[in-house]
């Protein structure tokens, strides 16, 4: 199986393969950029190239050598992946296990690769312990860290890595790629997916555009006719939709940002314009903060129904004077 580089990541891939060609492989690489753009796959491709015994001209792993076969079967002894379980952090125990492996020599003659996904999930104790591994990774070892929240990583870790910051995504490449995947309404999907092409494709396959339109209308109705709508019922319905509640809050954040932009004279949206006229900027900023905090809470254990109800009630009463 050939490795695949998403077209919008090619400039970053070239930076990585440049290290290979120059035989100047960093001890640690930090790949950072927003969610849903393919950072993990880029990291996996780089790992594959570091391990492969017969690299192609473009620097891609061959897919057939002994190292490639072992890696594809997830049995390569010198390829170690550390990633948090869903909803959990990366704790000290997993880092200790990693350091114990790093203290041994690589088993094969080639490079050893350690890939840490969602590296921002290292808790403080784990991050502190991991520093030792970064300072002394051992011979022929490359550590690849992946994160969409680099600011959450301690500076002591970031400063020890070669940083690949994925900031520029070639929009034309993204449009072409989405068209190749038969995605219609690419612009609307990309807006809903906060610019992430992989999420836009996922949303297309799940028909989220129509769903988001429905959710948006209900969200607006809470402002238009707060007396006529049943918040409890709306929250219940939202939780029955085939979409993660956290995505619903992501959408709310997008709409709120659109609303906030109107205050700065950016963009136009007649439905939101009407709501803007009822609100003050400071209230809206505070509410946006509440939604962000709610989003964080959703990632932990919480009563989703109550949380949604609270946010929707707050939304419907925003700017309404009591007493
Ligand atoms: Zn190979």
Boltz pocket constraint, residues with backbone or C-beta under 6 A from the ligand:
constraints:
  - pocket:
      binder: B
      contacts: [[A, 48], [A, 51], [A, 52], [A, 53], [A, 54], [A, 55], [A, 61], [A, 62], [A, 63], [A, 64], [A, 65], [A, 66], [A, 67], [A, 68]]
      max_distance: 6.0
